[in-house]
Amino acid sequence: MDIERSLQQAGVGQTSTLLDLPAMIATFDALPSSLQSYMLFHFLRRSPAPTLQFVSSIILATMKQDFLSLLPIELSRNILRFLDGRSLCKAAQVSKQWRVVVDSDAHIWMHQFQREGFVLEEREEEEAFAQKLGIDGHYGVRPNYQERKLQAKKRMIKGKGRLNHAIVRPTDLPESPLYPNDVTMDEVDQSTGHHGQHDAAHKSRDWDSDTAEEDIDIKQEEEEAFMTPDAAPPSPTTSLTGRFNDADSEDEAMDQDLIEEPFGPMAPSTDHPFKALFRRHWITRQNWTKGRAKHIQFRGHSDRVVTCLQFDSEKIISGYDDQSIHVYDTVTGNRLKKLDGHEGGVWALQYRGNTLVSGATDRTVRVWDIEKGICTHVFRGHTSTVRCLQIVMPVNVNKDPHGVPKYEPEFPVIVTGSRDSTLLVWRLPDPELNGHMSPTDNGWLLHTLSGHLQSVRALAAEGSTLVSGSYDCTVRVWNIVTGTLVHRLQGHAQKVYSVVLDKERNQCMSGSMDSFVRIWSLEDGSCLHVLEGHAALVGLLGLNANHLVSAAADCTVRIWDPARGVCLRVLAAHSAAITCFQHDGSKVISGSDGNLKMWDFNTGKFVRNLLTGLGSVWQVKFDERRCVAAVQRAAANGANVPNGLTYFEVLDYGVYGIEEPFENAPALPVDDVAGGVGVPAGGAGAAAVAAGAGAGLPAIAGPPGQAAA
């Protein structure tokens, strides 16, 4: 009736106009969007105020519609997973509903961990969830070594933690930390109950990299246990609308801190613990970029050379050329254990859990219980120096994620290479189950791999495949399950010093004194690429998912594309042979000529000197949080030590902005980023530039076994 009355008042024929309306609407629908906008503009200009108010009410209601709240929870999660960390924090500031969805969902933040390449340690998860439940104090507070040890034992007794020793029984595969874990989450529910789900999910992420799905299956019950009542997700068939109350939200500054610096110390919150963990790792990465590190320095063992090094968040284990192995606390630098037993210099070591394996010039291989500080087994079989070794973990070779796991090898083994030209394969014993054995007992030897004509200098193994490099100029590929030779790779003109294994591409790489790096096919043993560019011995190789990195005596580090066999970047700044290096997807750290340098992996540009003024840089290792270097420094107070003193330098990038405010971070020297260049491959040249950097981090001497400020 309103339409009829309006038409009569306008003097327009009622019947003809009403019949024309559908045609007018159809014509409007057929117009391009630009013409539609033009027509609407003129219609609105000619409309009275009541009509404009009516149109405005419809438009505003449509524009304010919260699409995320109208969707089922699983679709909302899927959408948010496409955002990065910064965008997620911005999304959390849109509304309380969005904030609850973003902050309380474990899947979203675990996906961010995968996207950024962060490594989540079991200890971090335990502490974060304990803090969430109010069991522990501030997340940043770390108990001392003895307390941590006691807590670990309690967790073992209660069945909540990983075993701290190596298990060699195939029937124990699902329970042992030295075996891959392919247990499904349904099996975990049955075997561990609710509280075991989180640990089992973490172990699955550690070991089942080949078959793990992108989504981390964290049960809904576990999520709800750590959410506020308002944050608990609805059933999968319902939307978020009406499911949220006006719950108190966390201080908005926390999200803003993830976007803009400075970051403040972490505090307990109502967020899911995984968000707090992601923030911690994000800040740590920013600290690496900005050079904000807490520097701890402590004396090593006299003036002896550190031949091998491995560390984690709890301990640093180093081998020396004077027969000894030392265990230090990573945080304080205090010496925890000294492992005596070898009768010659220790040249190789590796540990898994509480089990350490070492090889020395006394021709023996020793197995140690780290916590007790005792040698549990002595393996004799080599007739010369044990130069390299590796603990090889079982790998599930069944490609079907729903099939029965098939492990190769069936249990952890040790592979050792010696100057006697042989490799020996040993079964890794469990000190707890097998006890102390007679030093002459050789019952753990599985295979003797003979074929090399000279010293075995390097080895790399994964699953059943072993690659060895020798001074006889050859690379050999073995099957360690059967103990047979698979390929003999010939091509190098001089001694082979380094090898790496790339099972993803079914390839291996070798570096030689002839200055070449060769890429070999494991399928048929053919040489796929010869990488030219280095001018001297290639003694070090490193591999990640997409790149091969080589370091040589020509003072340079090179980054290669192994698929095409081309050099991508040349890192030139050192003035002497590279003695050690490590890399990940974002940085390269190299040691030489008394300097420890950091490079941008993606651009090849020199970032800064981490340490300068050193006598030698023997070893360097880093993880997501810390960089540990074993170095030689001049003796203090003019002491008569010709070779200088051994020090360990620990740079901790996980302190400032997390456990301490940024204001406490020391300022970087102005010239700390001077003295290095990154040279693109194929450029004018890659000549090494002598480092002329300044003082770097100060050297503060301290007595043995005591941390320096």
C-alpha positions as CSV (number, residue, x, y, z in Angstrom):
1,M,0.0,0.0,0.0
2,D,2.9,2.4,0.7
3,I,4.2,1.8,-2.8
4,E,0.8,2.5,-4.4
5,R,0.3,5.7,-2.3
6,S,3.8,6.9,-3.3
7,L,3.1,6.3,-7.0
8,Q,-0.3,8.1,-6.8
9,Q,1.3,11.1,-5.1
10,A,4.0,11.2,-7.8
11,G,1.4,11.1,-10.6
12,V,2.8,7.8,-12.0
13,G,0.6,5.1,-13.4
14,Q,0.4,2.3,-10.8
15,T,0.0,-0.7,-13.1
16,S,2.7,0.1,-15.6
17,T,5.3,1.1,-13.0
18,L,4.8,-2.0,-10.8
19,L,5.2,-4.2,-13.9
20,D,8.4,-2.4,-14.8
21,L,10.1,-2.9,-11.4
22,P,11.3,-6.5,-12.1
23,A,12.8,-5.4,-15.4
24,M,14.5,-2.4,-13.8
25,I,16.0,-4.7,-11.1
26,A,17.2,-7.2,-13.7
27,T,18.8,-4.3,-15.7
28,F,20.6,-3.1,-12.6
29,D,21.9,-6.6,-11.8
30,A,23.3,-6.8,-15.4
31,L,25.2,-3.6,-15.1
32,P,29.0,-3.5,-14.4
33,S,29.8,-2.7,-10.8
34,S,31.1,0.7,-11.8
35,L,27.8,1.7,-13.4
36,Q,25.9,0.2,-10.4
37,S,27.9,2.5,-8.1
38,Y,27.2,5.4,-10.4
39,M,23.4,4.8,-10.4
40,L,23.3,4.2,-6.6
41,F,25.1,7.5,-6.1
42,H,22.4,9.4,-8.1
43,F,19.6,7.5,-6.4
44,L,20.9,8.3,-3.0
45,R,21.4,12.0,-4.0
46,R,17.7,12.2,-4.9
47,S,16.5,10.3,-1.8
48,P,14.9,12.0,1.3
49,A,16.4,11.7,4.8
50,P,14.1,8.8,5.9
51,T,15.1,6.8,2.9
52,L,18.8,7.4,3.6
53,Q,18.4,6.4,7.2
54,F,16.7,3.2,6.1
55,V,19.6,2.4,3.7
56,S,22.2,3.3,6.3
57,S,20.7,0.9,8.9
58,I,20.9,-2.0,6.4
59,I,24.5,-1.2,5.2
60,L,25.8,-0.8,8.7
61,A,24.3,-4.1,9.9
62,T,25.8,-5.9,6.9
63,M,29.3,-4.3,7.3
64,K,29.4,-5.1,11.0
65,Q,28.7,-8.8,10.5
66,D,31.4,-10.9,12.3
67,F,32.0,-13.6,9.8
68,L,34.4,-15.4,12.2
69,S,31.7,-15.8,14.8
70,L,29.2,-17.1,12.3
71,L,31.5,-19.9,11.2
72,P,31.9,-23.3,12.8
73,I,34.9,-23.4,15.1
74,E,36.9,-25.7,12.8
75,L,36.5,-23.3,9.9
76,S,37.5,-20.3,12.0
77,R,40.7,-22.1,13.0
78,N,41.5,-23.0,9.5
79,I,41.1,-19.3,8.4
80,L,43.3,-18.1,11.2
81,R,46.0,-20.6,10.4
82,F,46.8,-18.7,7.3
83,L,47.9,-15.7,9.3
84,D,51.4,-15.1,10.6
85,G,52.2,-14.3,14.2
86,R,52.0,-10.5,13.7
87,S,48.7,-10.7,12.0
88,L,47.3,-13.0,14.6
89,C,48.1,-10.5,17.3
90,K,46.3,-7.8,15.3
91,A,43.3,-10.0,14.8
92,A,43.2,-10.6,18.6
93,Q,42.6,-6.9,19.0
94,V,39.5,-6.7,16.8
95,S,37.1,-7.9,19.5
96,K,36.8,-10.0,22.6
97,Q,35.4,-12.9,20.6
98,W,38.3,-12.9,18.2
99,R,40.8,-12.6,21.0
100,V,39.4,-15.7,22.7
101,V,39.6,-17.7,19.5
102,V,43.1,-16.6,18.7
103,D,44.7,-16.8,22.1
104,S,43.1,-20.0,23.4
105,D,43.6,-22.3,20.4
106,A,46.6,-24.7,20.6
107,H,46.4,-25.7,16.9
108,I,46.8,-22.2,15.7
109,W,50.0,-21.5,17.7
110,M,51.5,-24.9,17.1
111,H,51.0,-24.2,13.4
112,Q,52.9,-21.0,13.9
113,F,55.8,-23.0,15.5
114,Q,56.0,-25.1,12.3
115,R,55.7,-22.1,10.0
116,E,58.6,-20.3,11.7
117,G,60.7,-23.3,12.2
118,F,60.9,-23.0,16.0
119,V,62.0,-26.1,18.0
120,L,59.8,-26.9,21.0
121,E,61.7,-28.6,23.8
122,E,59.9,-31.0,26.1
123,R,61.1,-29.0,29.2
124,E,59.5,-25.9,27.8
125,E,56.1,-27.5,27.4
126,E,56.3,-29.0,30.9
127,E,57.2,-25.6,32.5
128,A,54.6,-23.7,30.5
129,F,51.7,-26.1,31.4
130,A,52.9,-26.2,35.0
131,Q,52.8,-22.4,35.2
132,K,49.3,-22.4,33.6
133,L,48.1,-24.7,36.3
134,G,49.8,-22.7,39.0
135,I,52.2,-25.5,39.9
136,D,55.4,-23.7,39.3
137,G,56.6,-20.1,39.6
138,H,57.4,-17.7,36.8
139,Y,58.1,-19.4,33.5
140,G,61.5,-17.8,33.3
141,V,62.7,-19.2,36.6
142,R,64.9,-22.3,36.1
143,P,65.7,-24.6,39.0
144,N,69.3,-25.6,39.5
145,Y,70.7,-28.8,38.1
146,Q,70.1,-31.0,41.1
147,E,66.5,-29.9,41.4
148,R,65.9,-30.5,37.7
149,K,67.5,-33.9,38.1
150,L,65.2,-34.7,41.0
151,Q,62.1,-33.5,39.1
152,A,63.1,-35.7,36.1
153,K,63.3,-38.7,38.3
154,K,59.9,-38.0,39.8
155,R,58.5,-37.7,36.3
156,M,60.0,-41.0,35.4
157,I,58.5,-42.7,38.4
158,K,55.1,-41.3,37.6
159,G,55.4,-42.2,34.0
160,K,55.0,-38.6,32.8
161,G,58.5,-38.0,31.3
162,R,60.9,-39.7,28.9
163,L,63.2,-42.3,30.1
164,N,66.7,-40.9,30.6
165,H,68.6,-43.9,29.2
166,A,68.9,-45.8,26.0
167,I,66.7,-48.8,25.5
168,V,67.9,-51.5,23.2
169,R,64.9,-53.8,23.4
170,P,62.8,-53.7,20.2
171,T,59.7,-54.5,22.2
172,D,60.1,-51.2,24.1
173,L,60.1,-49.0,21.0
174,P,57.0,-47.0,21.9
175,E,58.4,-46.1,25.4
176,S,62.1,-45.4,24.8
177,P,63.5,-41.9,24.0
178,L,66.1,-43.6,21.8
179,Y,63.5,-45.0,19.5
180,P,61.1,-43.2,17.0
181,N,57.6,-42.8,18.3
182,D,54.9,-43.7,15.8
183,V,52.2,-44.1,18.5
184,T,48.9,-42.6,17.4
185,M,47.0,-40.2,19.6
186,D,44.3,-42.8,20.1
187,E,46.9,-45.2,21.4
188,V,48.3,-42.5,23.7
189,D,44.8,-42.0,25.1
190,Q,44.6,-45.6,26.0
191,S,48.2,-46.0,27.4
192,T,48.9,-42.7,29.1
193,G,45.5,-41.2,29.9
194,H,44.7,-37.5,29.6
195,H,47.9,-36.2,31.3
196,G,50.1,-38.3,29.0
197,Q,48.7,-36.8,25.8
198,H,50.9,-33.8,25.8
199,D,54.2,-35.6,26.2
200,A,53.3,-38.2,23.6
201,A,52.4,-35.5,21.1
202,H,55.8,-33.9,21.7
203,K,57.6,-37.2,21.2
204,S,55.8,-37.8,18.0
205,R,56.9,-34.4,16.7
206,D,60.5,-35.3,17.6
207,W,60.8,-38.6,15.9
208,D,58.0,-39.1,13.3
209,S,59.0,-36.3,10.9
210,D,58.4,-38.5,7.9
211,T,54.8,-39.5,8.6
212,A,53.5,-36.8,10.9
213,E,50.6,-34.8,9.5
214,E,50.8,-31.0,9.4
215,D,48.2,-30.7,12.1
216,I,49.3,-31.5,15.6
217,D,46.6,-33.6,17.1
218,I,46.1,-32.1,20.5
219,K,42.9,-33.3,22.1
220,Q,40.0,-31.0,22.8
221,E,39.9,-32.1,26.4
222,E,43.5,-30.9,26.9
223,E,42.7,-27.5,25.3
224,E,39.7,-27.0,27.6
225,A,41.8,-27.9,30.6
226,F,43.9,-24.8,30.0
227,M,41.2,-22.4,28.9
228,T,39.0,-20.1,30.8
229,P,35.4,-21.3,30.9
230,D,34.5,-18.6,28.4
231,A,37.2,-19.7,26.1
232,A,36.2,-23.4,25.8
233,P,35.3,-24.1,22.2
234,P,31.8,-25.2,21.3
235,S,30.9,-28.4,19.6
236,P,32.2,-28.8,16.0
237,T,28.7,-28.4,14.6
238,T,27.9,-25.1,16.3
239,S,29.2,-21.6,15.5
240,L,30.9,-19.2,17.9
241,T,27.9,-16.9,18.0
242,G,26.6,-16.7,21.5
243,R,29.4,-18.8,22.9
244,F,31.4,-16.0,24.4
245,N,30.8,-14.0,27.5
246,D,32.5,-10.8,28.6
247,A,35.5,-12.6,30.1
248,D,38.3,-10.5,31.3
249,S,40.9,-10.3,28.6
250,E,44.7,-10.1,29.1
251,D,46.5,-6.8,28.8
252,E,46.4,-5.8,25.2
253,A,50.0,-4.8,25.3
254,M,51.2,-8.4,25.2
255,D,49.9,-8.7,21.6
256,Q,51.3,-5.3,20.7
257,D,54.7,-6.4,22.1
258,L,54.7,-9.2,19.6
259,I,54.5,-6.6,16.8
260,E,56.6,-3.8,18.1
261,E,59.6,-3.6,20.5
262,P,60.5,-3.3,23.2
263,F,59.1,-6.5,24.7
264,G,58.5,-6.8,28.4
265,P,59.2,-9.8,30.7
266,M,56.7,-12.5,30.3
267,A,54.0,-12.8,32.9
268,P,51.3,-15.4,33.7
269,S,48.2,-14.9,31.5
270,T,44.9,-16.5,30.4
271,D,46.4,-17.4,27.0
272,H,47.0,-20.9,25.9
273,P,50.6,-21.8,26.9
274,F,51.6,-22.3,23.3
275,K,51.0,-18.7,22.6
276,A,53.4,-17.7,25.4
277,L,55.9,-20.2,24.1
278,F,55.6,-18.8,20.6
279,R,56.2,-15.3,22.0
280,R,59.2,-16.5,23.9
281,H,60.7,-18.0,20.7
282,W,59.8,-15.0,18.7
283,I,61.6,-12.6,21.1
284,T,64.6,-15.0,21.1
285,R,64.9,-14.8,17.3
286,Q,64.6,-11.0,17.5
287,N,67.4,-11.0,20.1
288,W,69.6,-12.9,17.6
289,T,68.9,-10.2,15.0
290,K,69.5,-7.3,17.3
291,G,72.5,-8.9,19.1
292,R,71.0,-8.9,22.5
293,A,72.7,-11.7,24.3
294,K,73.8,-12.4,27.9
295,H,77.5,-13.4,27.7
296,I,78.8,-16.1,30.1
297,Q,82.4,-17.1,30.0
298,F,84.1,-19.8,32.0
299,R,87.4,-21.6,32.0
300,G,87.8,-25.0,30.4
301,H,90.4,-27.6,31.2
302,S,93.8,-25.8,31.4
303,D,95.2,-25.1,28.0
304,R,94.0,-28.3,26.3
305,V,92.3,-28.4,22.8
306,V,88.6,-29.0,22.7
307,T,88.2,-31.7,20.0
308,C,84.4,-32.2,20.2
309,L,81.4,-30.5,21.7
310,Q,77.7,-31.1,22.2
311,F,75.2,-29.2,24.4
312,D,71.6,-28.7,25.3
313,S,69.7,-26.5,27.7
314,E,71.0,-28.5,30.7
315,K,74.6,-29.3,30.0
316,I,77.7,-28.8,27.8
317,I,79.8,-31.9,27.1
318,S,83.3,-31.5,25.7
319,G,86.1,-33.8,24.8
320,Y,89.7,-32.9,25.1
321,D,93.0,-34.1,23.6
322,D,94.2,-35.0,27.1
323,Q,92.0,-38.1,27.6
324,S,89.2,-36.3,29.6
325,I,85.6,-35.5,29.1
326,H,84.0,-32.7,31.0
327,V,80.3,-31.9,31.7
328,Y,79.3,-28.3,32.5
329,D,76.1,-26.6,33.5
330,T,74.9,-24.6,30.5
331,V,73.5,-21.8,32.6
332,T,76.1,-21.3,35.3
333,G,79.2,-22.8,33.7
334,N,79.9,-24.9,36.8
335,R,81.6,-28.2,36.1
336,L,79.2,-31.0,37.0
337,K,81.2,-34.1,36.1
338,K,84.6,-35.2,34.8
339,L,84.6,-38.5,33.0
340,D,87.9,-40.3,33.2
341,G,88.8,-43.6,31.6
342,H,90.2,-43.0,28.2
343,E,94.0,-43.4,27.9
344,G,94.3,-41.1,24.9
345,G,92.9,-38.0,23.4
346,V,89.1,-38.0,22.9
347,W,88.3,-37.2,19.2
348,A,84.7,-38.1,18.9
349,L,81.6,-38.1,21.1
350,Q,77.8,-38.0,21.0
351,Y,75.1,-38.4,23.5
352,R,71.4,-39.3,23.5
353,G,69.4,-38.7,26.6
354,N,71.6,-39.9,29.5
355,T,73.8,-42.1,27.4
356,L,77.2,-40.8,26.1
357,V,79.4,-42.5,23.6
358,S,83.0,-41.5,23.0
359,G,86.0,-42.6,20.9
360,A,89.7,-41.8,21.5
361,T,93.2,-42.4,20.4
362,D,93.4,-45.3,22.8
363,R,91.5,-47.3,20.1
364,T,88.5,-47.8,22.4
365,V,84.8,-46.8,22.4
366,R,83.3,-46.1,25.7
367,V,79.7,-45.8,26.8
368,W,78.9,-43.5,29.8
369,D,76.0,-42.9,32.2
370,I,76.1,-39.1,32.2
371,E,74.1,-38.6,35.4
372,K,76.2,-41.0,37.4
373,G,79.4,-40.0,35.7
374,I,80.6,-43.6,35.2
375,C,81.7,-45.6,32.3
376,T,79.4,-48.6,31.8
377,H,80.9,-50.3,28.8
378,V,84.2,-50.4,27.0
379,F,84.3,-51.6,23.4
380,R,87.5,-52.9,21.9
381,G,87.9,-53.8,18.3
382,H,89.7,-51.0,16.5
383,T,93.5,-51.1,16.1
384,S,94.0,-47.4,15.7
385,T,92.4,-44.0,16.7
386,V,88.7,-43.8,16.7
387,R,88.2,-40.7,14.6
388,C,84.5,-40.4,14.1
389,L,81.3,-41.9,15.5
390,Q,77.5,-41.6,15.4
391,I,74.6,-42.9,17.3
392,V,72.1,-44.1,14.7
393,M,68.5,-44.1,15.7
394,P,65.8,-46.4,14.3
395,V,63.7,-44.9,11.5
396,N,60.2,-46.0,10.5
397,V,60.6,-47.0,6.8
398,N,56.9,-47.8,6.3
399,K,55.6,-45.0,4.2
400,D,52.0,-45.8,5.1
401,P,51.1,-43.7,8.2
402,H,48.4,-46.2,9.1
403,G,50.5,-49.3,8.6
404,V,52.5,-51.2,11.1
405,P,55.8,-49.3,11.8
406,K,58.9,-51.0,10.5
407,Y,62.2,-49.7,12.0
408,E,65.6,-49.7,10.5
409,P,67.7,-50.5,12.3
410,E,65.6,-52.3,14.8
411,F,67.4,-50.7,17.8
412,P,69.9,-47.9,18.3
413,V,73.4,-48.7,17.1
414,I,76.8,-47.0,17.2
415,V,78.9,-46.6,14.1
416,T,82.6,-45.8,14.6
417,G,85.2,-45.0,12.0
418,S,88.9,-45.4,12.7
419,R,92.4,-44.7,11.3
420,D,92.7,-48.5,10.9
421,S,90.5,-48.1,7.7
422,T,87.5,-49.9,9.1
423,L,84.1,-49.0,10.4
424,L,82.5,-51.0,13.3
425,V,78.8,-51.2,14.0
426,W,77.8,-51.8,17.6
427,R,74.5,-52.3,19.4
428,L,74.0,-49.4,21.8
429,P,73.7,-50.8,25.3
430,D,71.4,-49.6,28.0
431,P,73.5,-49.0,31.2
432,E,70.5,-49.5,33.4
433,L,69.5,-52.9,32.0
434,N,72.9,-54.3,31.1
435,G,75.0,-53.0,34.0
436,H,78.8,-52.7,34.0
437,M,80.5,-55.1,31.7
438,S,84.0,-56.4,31.6
439,P,86.3,-54.1,29.4
440,T,87.3,-57.1,27.3
441,D,83.7,-58.1,26.5
442,N,83.0,-57.5,22.8
443,G,79.5,-58.9,22.7
444,W,77.9,-55.8,21.3
445,L,79.8,-55.8,18.0
446,L,77.4,-56.4,15.1
447,H,79.4,-55.8,11.9
448,T,82.9,-55.0,10.7
449,L,82.8,-52.9,7.5
450,S,86.0,-53.4,5.6
451,G,87.0,-51.9,2.2
452,H,88.6,-48.6,2.7
453,L,92.4,-48.6,2.2
454,Q,93.3,-45.7,4.5
455,S,91.9,-43.8,7.5
456,V,88.2,-43.3,7.8
457,R,87.9,-39.5,8.3
458,A,84.1,-38.9,8.3
459,L,80.8,-40.7,8.4
460,A,77.1,-39.9,8.2
461,A,74.2,-42.3,8.8
462,E,70.4,-42.4,8.8
463,G,68.2,-45.4,9.1
464,S,70.0,-48.3,7.4
465,T,72.2,-46.1,5.2
466,L,75.8,-45.2,6.1
467,V,78.2,-43.0,4.1
468,S,81.9,-42.9,4.9
469,G,84.7,-40.8,3.6
470,S,88.3,-41.8,3.7
471,Y,91.9,-40.7,3.0
472,D,91.9,-43.3,0.2
473,C,90.0,-40.6,-1.9
474,T,86.8,-42.7,-2.0
475,V,83.3,-42.5,-0.5
476,R,81.5,-45.7,0.4
477,V,77.8,-46.4,1.0
478,W,76.9,-49.2,3.3
479,N,73.9,-51.0,4.7
480,I,74.4,-51.1,8.4
481,V,71.6,-53.6,9.0
482,T,73.2,-56.2,6.8
483,G,76.8,-54.9,7.0
484,T,77.3,-54.9,3.3
485,L,78.8,-52.5,0.8
486,V,76.3,-50.8,-1.5
487,H,78.4,-48.4,-3.6
488,R,82.0,-47.4,-4.0
489,L,82.0,-43.7,-5.1
490,Q,85.2,-42.7,-7.0
491,G,86.0,-39.2,-8.3
492,H,88.0,-37.2,-5.8
493,A,91.6,-36.8,-6.5
494,Q,92.7,-36.4,-2.9
495,K,91.6,-37.3,0.7
496,V,88.0,-37.0,1.6
497,Y,87.5,-35.0,4.8
498,S,83.7,-34.5,5.1
499,V,80.5,-36.2,4.1
500,V,76.8,-35.5,4.7
501,L,73.7,-37.7,3.9
502,D,70.5,-36.4,2.2
503,K,68.0,-39.2,2.4
504,E,65.2,-36.9,1.2
505,R,66.8,-36.5,-2.2
506,N,68.5,-40.0,-2.0
507,Q,71.9,-38.3,-2.3
508,C,75.1,-37.8,-0.3
509,M,77.8,-35.1,-0.5
510,S,81.5,-35.2,0.1
511,G,84.2,-32.6,0.5
512,S,87.9,-33.2,-0.3
513,M,91.4,-31.9,-0.1
514,D,91.1,-31.5,-3.9
515,S,88.9,-28.4,-3.2
516,F,85.8,-29.9,-4.8
517,V,82.4,-30.9,-3.4
518,R,80.7,-33.8,-5.1
519,I,77.1,-34.8,-5.0
520,W,76.4,-38.5,-5.4
521,S,73.3,-40.5,-6.2
522,L,72.5,-43.2,-3.7
523,E,70.4,-44.9,-6.3
524,D,73.2,-45.9,-8.7
525,G,76.3,-44.4,-7.2
526,S,76.8,-41.9,-10.0
527,C,78.2,-38.4,-9.5
528,L,75.5,-35.9,-10.1
529,H,77.3,-32.6,-9.6
530,V,80.9,-31.4,-9.1
531,L,80.8,-28.1,-7.1
532,E,83.7,-25.9,-8.0
533,G,84.6,-22.7,-6.4
534,H,86.7,-23.4,-3.3
535,A,90.5,-23.1,-3.7
536,A,91.6,-25.4,-0.9
537,L,90.6,-28.2,1.4
538,V,86.8,-28.5,2.0
539,G,86.9,-29.8,5.5
540,L,83.3,-29.0,6.7
541,L,79.9,-29.6,5.2
542,G,76.4,-28.8,6.5
543,L,73.0,-29.6,5.1
544,N,69.4,-28.4,5.6
545,A,66.2,-29.0,3.7
546,N,67.1,-26.9,0.6
547,H,70.8,-25.9,0.9
548,L,74.2,-27.3,1.2
549,V,76.9,-25.3,3.1
550,S,80.6,-25.9,2.8
551,A,83.5,-24.3,4.7
552,A,87.1,-24.6,3.5
553,A,90.7,-23.7,4.2
554,D,90.4,-20.9,1.6
555,C,88.8,-18.7,4.3
556,T,85.3,-18.8,2.7
557,V,81.9,-20.4,3.4
558,R,79.8,-21.2,0.4
559,I,76.0,-21.8,0.1
560,W,74.9,-24.2,-2.7
561,D,71.7,-25.3,-4.3
562,P,72.2,-29.1,-4.3
563,A,69.4,-29.7,-6.7
564,R,71.0,-27.6,-9.5
565,G,74.6,-27.9,-8.3
566,V,75.2,-24.1,-8.3
567,C,76.7,-21.7,-5.8
568,L,74.2,-19.2,-4.5
569,R,76.3,-17.1,-2.0
570,V,80.0,-16.8,-0.9
571,L,80.6,-15.6,2.6
572,A,84.0,-14.0,2.7
573,A,85.4,-12.2,5.7
574,H,87.8,-14.5,7.5
575,S,91.5,-14.3,6.9
576,A,92.4,-17.9,7.8
577,A,91.0,-21.4,7.3
578,I,87.5,-22.0,8.7
579,T,87.9,-24.2,11.8
580,C,84.2,-24.6,12.6
581,F,80.7,-23.5,11.5
582,Q,77.1,-24.2,11.9
583,H,74.0,-23.0,10.1
584,D,70.2,-23.1,10.1
585,G,67.6,-21.5,7.8
586,S,68.4,-17.9,8.9
587,K,72.0,-17.6,9.9
588,V,75.5,-19.0,9.5
589,I,78.0,-18.8,12.4
590,S,81.7,-19.5,11.5
591,G,84.9,-19.5,13.5
592,S,88.4,-18.6,12.2
593,D,91.4,-16.3,12.7
594,G,90.4,-15.4,16.3
595,N,86.8,-14.3,15.4
596,L,83.4,-15.8,15.6
597,K,81.2,-14.3,12.9
598,M,77.5,-14.3,12.1
599,W,76.0,-14.1,8.6
600,D,72.5,-13.8,7.2
601,F,71.8,-17.1,5.5
602,N,69.3,-15.7,3.0
603,T,71.4,-12.8,1.7
604,G,75.0,-13.9,2.5
605,K,75.7,-10.6,4.2
606,F,77.9,-10.3,7.2
607,V,75.8,-9.4,10.3
608,R,78.3,-9.0,13.2
609,N,81.2,-10.4,15.1
610,L,79.9,-12.5,18.0
611,L,83.4,-12.8,19.5
612,T,86.7,-11.2,18.6
613,G,90.3,-11.2,19.9
614,L,90.6,-14.9,20.3
615,G,93.6,-17.1,19.9
616,S,91.7,-19.9,18.2
617,V,88.1,-21.0,17.7
618,W,88.0,-24.8,18.1
619,Q,84.3,-25.6,18.2
620,V,81.0,-23.8,17.8
621,K,77.5,-25.1,18.3
622,F,74.2,-23.2,18.6
623,D,70.5,-24.0,19.1
624,E,67.5,-21.7,19.0
625,R,68.5,-19.9,22.1
626,R,72.2,-20.2,22.8
627,C,75.5,-20.2,21.0
628,V,78.4,-22.1,22.7
629,A,82.0,-21.7,21.5
630,A,85.1,-23.5,22.7
631,V,88.0,-21.0,22.2
632,Q,91.6,-20.3,23.2
633,R,92.4,-17.0,24.9
634,A,95.7,-15.5,26.0
635,A,96.6,-16.2,29.6
636,A,95.7,-13.5,32.1
637,N,98.3,-11.5,34.0
638,G,101.1,-12.7,31.7
639,A,101.0,-16.3,32.9
640,N,103.5,-18.6,31.1
641,V,101.0,-20.6,29.1
642,P,102.4,-20.7,25.5
643,N,99.2,-22.0,23.9
644,G,96.8,-19.8,25.9
645,L,93.9,-20.9,28.0
646,T,90.8,-22.8,27.1
647,Y,87.5,-21.0,27.6
648,F,83.9,-21.6,26.9
649,E,81.8,-18.6,25.7
650,V,78.1,-18.9,26.0
651,L,75.9,-16.3,24.3
652,D,72.3,-16.6,25.6
653,Y,69.7,-14.9,23.4
654,G,66.7,-16.0,25.5
655,V,67.2,-13.7,28.5
656,Y,66.5,-10.1,27.6
657,G,62.8,-9.3,27.1
658,I,61.9,-12.7,28.7
659,E,63.6,-13.1,32.0
660,E,65.2,-9.7,32.2
661,P,64.1,-6.3,30.8
662,F,65.7,-5.1,27.5
663,E,67.3,-2.2,29.4
664,N,69.8,-4.7,31.0
665,A,71.2,-5.8,27.6
666,P,74.7,-4.5,27.0
667,A,75.2,-2.2,24.1
668,L,77.0,-3.5,21.0
669,P,80.3,-1.9,20.1
670,V,79.9,0.5,17.2
671,D,82.4,-1.4,15.0
672,D,80.9,-4.8,15.9
673,V,79.4,-5.1,12.4
674,A,82.5,-4.0,10.5
675,G,85.0,-6.1,8.6
676,G,82.9,-8.5,6.5
677,V,81.1,-8.7,3.2
678,G,78.8,-11.2,1.5
679,V,79.8,-11.9,-2.1
680,P,77.0,-13.1,-4.5
681,A,78.0,-16.1,-6.6
682,G,79.2,-15.1,-10.0
683,G,80.2,-11.6,-8.9
684,A,83.5,-9.7,-9.3
685,G,85.3,-12.0,-6.9
686,A,85.2,-13.7,-3.5
687,A,88.5,-12.7,-2.1
688,A,88.6,-13.0,1.7
689,V,88.6,-9.6,3.6
690,A,90.7,-9.4,6.6
691,A,88.6,-8.8,9.7
692,G,89.2,-5.5,11.3
693,A,86.5,-5.5,13.9
694,G,86.8,-3.9,17.3
695,A,86.7,-5.3,20.8
696,G,83.5,-7.3,20.5
697,L,82.3,-8.9,23.8
698,P,84.7,-8.4,26.7
699,A,86.8,-11.3,28.0
700,I,86.3,-11.6,31.8
701,A,88.6,-14.3,33.3
702,G,87.3,-16.5,36.0
703,P,88.6,-19.4,38.0
704,P,87.9,-22.9,36.6
705,G,84.4,-24.2,37.1
706,Q,83.0,-20.8,38.0
707,A,80.9,-18.6,35.7
708,A,82.1,-15.1,34.9
709,A,79.9,-12.1,34.8
